[in-house]
Amino acid sequence: MYTFSYAEILDESGDESRGREQVALDEALELLTVAEARGPRSVEAQDAIRYIQKLWNFLIADLASPQNALADQLRADLISIGIWVIREADRILNDPTRTFQALIEVNRTIRDGLK
């Protein structure tokens, strides 16, 4: 997984930081798509859930940072989405009848919004 600090991002252009976030979300979407095909009890599902939860934990921490320059309401909305993603991933782990479709759609929408 790609890791970087907000201080590093400040030194980059907005395009570069969005590009990194897009790459991380692209990786998440690829893992989630494979997990959807293999099922919620598969090794691929475990890997996808671990990745998406780590990614969103990082993003939430970054969004909550006082140095984050995004508008307060946008930050709050993205944090809420991140919390939902983490909880939905947990629900998939605990309920094999659930699918990855909602996680895929939400993360795809966020990724596309970075373009």
Stockholm file with secondary structure:
# STOCKHOLM 1.0

chainA/1-115         MYTFSYAEILDESGDESRGREQVALDEALELLTVAEARGPRSVEAQDAIRYIQKLWNFLIADLASPQNALADQLRADLISIGIWVIREADRILNDPTRTFQALIEVNRTIRDGLK
#=GR chainA/1-115 SS CCCCCHHHHHTSCHHHHHHHHHHHHHHHHHHHHHHHHHCTTSHHHHHHHHHHHHHHHHHHHHHHSTTCCSCHHHHHHHHHHHHHHHHHHHHHHHCTTCCSHHHHHHHHHHHHHTC
#=GC SS_cons         CCCCCHHHHHTSCHHHHHHHHHHHHHHHHHHHHHHHHHCTTSHHHHHHHHHHHHHHHHHHHHHHSTTCCSCHHHHHHHHHHHHHHHHHHHHHHHCTTCCSHHHHHHHHHHHHHTC
//
